[in-house]
Amino acid sequence: SGAVRSAAARLHSGQKLVLELGQGVFFVGASVRGMASPAQRGQASYTAFLFDGDHEEVVVIASRAGSGGSALFSVTPSGNSVTLTYRGPDSAVAYLSGTGTAG
């Protein structure tokens, strides 16, 4: 069966946004936009392979950073979910969405 999930939150440096996806293979999009500067942004797409065991993996497909500098976030697997960790200097709004197979 197919599954679509999304999550959004305002984050400060070091905070995390978790997107529960379930078991399967997913296409995941992430977008982070800084509140203080429109140039502070980052976007990336990933393939997430999520299982019940030690074989979870997130592989970046493409990414883009704004003129504000290096990547503002990282996305990693955590069980049957993916976790976005924000590392920017100011608060930002983070969006995660995933679609794919589940079950």
Secondary structure, 3 states (H helix, E strand, C coil): CEEEEEEEEEECCCCEEEEECCCEEEEEEEEEEECCCCCCEEEEEEEEEECCCCCCEEEEEEEEECCCCCCCEEEEECCCEEEEEECCCCCEEEEEEEEEECC
